[in-house]
């Protein structure tokens, strides 16, 4: 079973993502801050991580870099979640170790398609 982490300070975004993605093939875990996400990844690294582009406690690139620095046999696919296409933010996230991006607000078909492409790249 795949494990996905959604890192977003909005409980609504996390709950919607969990409702869309959660099921028999994927468990969705939630983190409200970058620090929570890093601590959770250090304990048990998920397969896919979606990091909000505007977290209250640290930059998304710092979260991605710190997760990438954790020793783990699992090498997660990471995407940054943005409210608009920001090429600079996407490139900074990719340099930090992200594989792509997701735009919010997202629809069920958009999120499922993005996750298919992230899983295919794994």
C-alpha positions as CSV (number, residue, x, y, z in Angstrom):
1,X,0.0,0.0,0.0
2,X,1.3,3.4,-1.0
3,X,1.6,6.2,1.6
4,X,1.1,9.8,0.8
5,X,1.7,12.9,3.0
6,X,-0.1,16.2,2.4
7,X,1.7,19.1,4.1
8,X,-0.6,22.1,4.2
9,X,-1.6,24.5,7.0
10,X,-5.2,24.4,5.7
11,X,-7.1,21.6,7.3
12,X,-9.7,21.9,4.4
13,X,-7.0,21.2,1.7
14,X,-5.7,18.2,3.7
15,X,-9.2,16.8,4.2
16,X,-10.1,17.2,0.6
17,X,-6.9,15.5,-0.6
18,X,-7.4,12.7,1.9
19,X,-11.0,12.2,0.7
20,X,-9.9,12.1,-3.0
21,X,-6.8,10.0,-2.6
22,X,-7.5,7.7,0.4
23,X,-8.6,4.2,-0.3
24,X,-7.5,0.6,-0.4
25,X,-4.4,1.4,-2.4
26,X,-3.3,4.6,-0.6
27,X,-3.1,5.9,2.9
28,X,-3.0,9.7,3.2
29,X,-1.3,11.2,6.2
30,X,-1.4,14.9,7.1
31,X,1.0,17.4,8.4
32,X,0.1,21.0,9.2
33,X,3.6,22.4,9.3
34,X,7.0,21.8,7.7
35,X,8.5,20.8,11.0
36,X,5.7,18.2,11.6
37,X,6.3,16.8,8.1
38,X,10.0,16.5,8.6
39,X,9.6,14.7,12.0
40,X,7.0,12.4,10.5
41,X,9.2,11.6,7.5
42,X,12.1,10.8,9.8
43,X,10.0,8.3,11.6
44,X,8.4,6.7,8.5
45,X,9.0,8.0,5.0
46,X,6.0,8.2,2.8
47,X,6.1,7.3,-0.9
48,X,4.6,10.6,-2.2
49,X,4.8,14.0,-0.5
50,X,2.9,17.1,-1.5
51,X,4.2,20.3,0.2
52,X,2.3,23.6,0.2
53,X,4.2,26.4,-1.4
54,X,3.3,28.8,1.5
55,X,3.8,27.1,4.9
56,X,3.7,29.3,8.0
57,X,6.8,27.9,9.7
58,X,9.4,27.4,6.9
59,X,9.8,27.6,3.1
60,X,8.7,24.7,1.0
61,X,12.2,24.4,-0.4
62,X,13.6,24.0,3.1
63,X,11.1,21.3,3.9
64,X,11.9,19.5,0.6
65,X,15.7,19.8,1.2
66,X,15.4,18.6,4.8
67,X,13.2,15.6,3.8
68,X,15.7,14.7,1.0
69,X,18.5,14.8,3.6
70,X,16.8,12.1,5.8
71,X,18.4,8.7,5.4
72,X,15.7,6.3,4.2
73,X,15.3,3.3,1.9
74,X,12.2,5.0,0.5
75,X,13.0,7.8,-1.9
76,X,9.7,9.7,-2.1
77,X,8.2,11.5,-5.1
78,X,7.7,15.1,-4.0
79,X,5.5,17.8,-5.5
80,X,5.0,21.4,-4.5
81,X,1.4,22.7,-4.2
82,X,0.9,26.2,-5.6
83,X,-2.1,28.5,-6.1
84,X,-0.7,29.6,-9.5
85,X,2.0,28.6,-11.9
86,X,5.1,30.3,-10.6
87,X,8.1,29.2,-12.6
88,X,10.6,30.5,-10.1
89,X,9.0,28.6,-7.2
90,X,8.7,25.5,-9.3
91,X,12.4,25.7,-10.3
92,X,13.5,26.4,-6.7
93,X,11.5,23.4,-5.5
94,X,13.0,21.2,-8.2
95,X,16.5,22.2,-7.2
96,X,15.6,21.3,-3.6
97,X,14.5,17.8,-4.8
98,X,10.9,18.1,-5.9
99,X,9.7,16.3,-9.0
100,X,6.8,18.5,-10.0
101,X,3.9,20.6,-8.9
102,X,0.2,20.5,-8.2
103,X,-2.1,23.5,-8.6
104,X,-4.8,24.3,-6.0
105,X,-7.7,24.4,-5.8
106,X,-7.6,21.0,-7.4
107,X,-10.4,18.9,-8.7
108,X,-10.6,15.1,-8.2
109,X,-9.6,14.3,-11.9
110,X,-6.6,16.8,-11.7
111,X,-5.3,15.4,-8.5
112,X,-5.7,11.8,-9.5
113,X,-3.9,12.4,-12.8
114,X,-1.1,14.2,-11.1
115,X,-0.7,11.3,-8.7
116,X,-0.7,8.8,-11.6
117,X,2.2,10.7,-13.2
118,X,4.1,10.9,-9.9
119,X,3.7,7.1,-9.3
120,X,4.8,6.4,-12.9
121,X,8.0,8.3,-12.3
122,X,8.7,6.4,-9.1
